[in-house]
């Protein structure tokens, strides 16, 4: 979900995404690149090459309309999960007091 949200703001290339996601959770390239490939194969991302002044062209990832829907669904599921866990914690904290 963090990858999808990151690319919502702007198109990003792989290493840029690794750096962005690493600010939030402990993750490495070996996790992100297979995820990008899967999300692209599932048509949540489109890719394009863009010239770089620092080496070879970079592959950028762009969120598709299907990707936006997928992100929104994941976010809704996360919010429901988070609400239920918070409720569980509160209810069980009250029982322990």
C-alpha positions in Angstrom: 0.0 0.0 0.0 2.9 2.4 0.8 4.3 1.8 -2.8 0.9 2.6 -4.3 0.4 5.7 -2.2 3.9 6.9 -3.0 3.3 6.7 -6.8 0.0 8.5 -6.4 1.9 11.7 -5.6 4.2 11.4 -8.6 5.6 8.8 -11.0 8.8 7.3 -9.5 11.6 5.0 -10.6 12.5 1.9 -8.8 15.4 3.0 -6.6 13.5 6.2 -5.8 10.6 4.1 -4.6 12.9 1.9 -2.5 14.2 5.1 -0.8 10.7 6.5 -0.3 9.3 3.3 1.3 12.5 2.9 3.4 11.6 6.1 5.2 8.5 4.4 6.5 9.4 0.7 6.9 12.5 -1.4 6.8 12.6 -2.7 3.3 15.1 -3.4 0.6 15.3 -3.7 -3.2 14.8 -7.4 -3.1 11.3 -6.8 -1.7 10.3 -3.8 -3.8 11.3 -4.9 -7.3 9.3 -8.1 -7.3 6.4 -6.2 -6.0 6.7 -3.6 -8.8 6.8 -6.4 -11.3 3.7 -8.1 -9.9 1.8 -4.8 -9.7 2.8 -4.0 -13.3 1.7 -7.5 -14.5 -1.6 -6.9 -12.8 -2.0 -3.6 -14.7 -1.9 -1.4 -11.5 1.2 0.3 -12.9 2.3 1.4 -16.4 6.0 1.9 -17.0 8.0 4.1 -19.2 11.7 4.9 -19.7 13.0 8.4 -19.1 16.6 9.6 -19.8 18.7 10.3 -16.8 21.7 12.6 -16.5 23.2 10.2 -14.0 23.5 7.0 -16.2 21.2 4.8 -18.2 17.5 5.6 -18.7 15.3 4.9 -15.7 12.1 2.9 -15.6 9.3 5.0 -14.1 6.1 3.6 -12.6 2.8 5.3 -13.2 -0.4 4.4 -11.3 -3.2 3.3 -13.6 -7.0 3.8 -13.0 -7.1 0.2 -11.9 -4.2 0.9 -9.6 -6.0 3.9 -8.0 -9.0 1.6 -7.3 -6.8 -1.1 -5.9 -5.0 1.4 -3.6 -8.4 2.8 -2.4 -9.7 -0.7 -1.7 -6.5 -1.6 0.2 -6.7 1.7 2.2 -10.4 1.0 3.1 -9.5 -2.5 4.2 -6.6 -1.2 6.3 -8.7 1.4 8.0 -11.4 -1.2 8.9 -8.7 -3.5 10.2 -7.0 -0.7 12.2 -10.4 0.3 13.7 -11.2 -3.2 14.8 -7.8 -3.8 16.3 -8.0 -0.5 18.2 -11.5 -1.5 19.4 -10.2 -4.9 20.5 -7.3 -3.2 22.4 -9.6 -0.8 24.2 -12.1 -3.5 25.1 -9.4 -5.8 26.5 -7.6 -3.0 28.3 -10.8 -2.2 30.2 -11.2 -5.9 31.2 -7.6 -6.0 32.6 -8.0 -2.9 34.7 
